[in-house]
Amino acid sequence: MQIRIKCSCGEGSCPEWAIIELQGVVEVQPSFQDRLQNLEIGQLCRPSSQENYTFTIGYHELTGSKVALKKPMLVLKKVKRMDIDQSGENQSPGTELEVVGIIRHRILFKTRPKALISKPPQVVKERATSAGSSVQT
């Protein structure tokens, strides 16, 4: 069986993608199990022009770096099509792979996450004075 690979974005102009590599497991809550497509799990930021990245998931922050892959990888989409033979009579189902993007880098997060703990709110304490009025501290 022959599978064709088609690139409609042109030579040298395919969108660049990246792989995010994490150490450990990202678990999805049971309420989201049936809605995994387009599920936002965190926020990826590059704070400056450096090659360092931060990835915030809930109350955890990971710090990583951009690493080049030894060999680039393609992102492909499977497309079903109908083949017509040269006589124009017989049609047979076929499969074609369309190039969606190219991956040349990965963002590697190899350290343990840092816990993001916010400062507790300031509580205004009142103390009683001898005259019965209160004073705030």
Secondary structure, 3 states (H helix, E strand, C coil): CCCEEECCCCCCCCCEEEEEEECCCCCCCHHHCCCCCCCCCCEEECCCCCCEEEEEECCEEEEEEEEEEEEEEEEEEEEEEEEECCCCCCEEEEEEEEEEEEEEEEEEECCCCEECCCCCCCCCCEEECCCCCEEEC
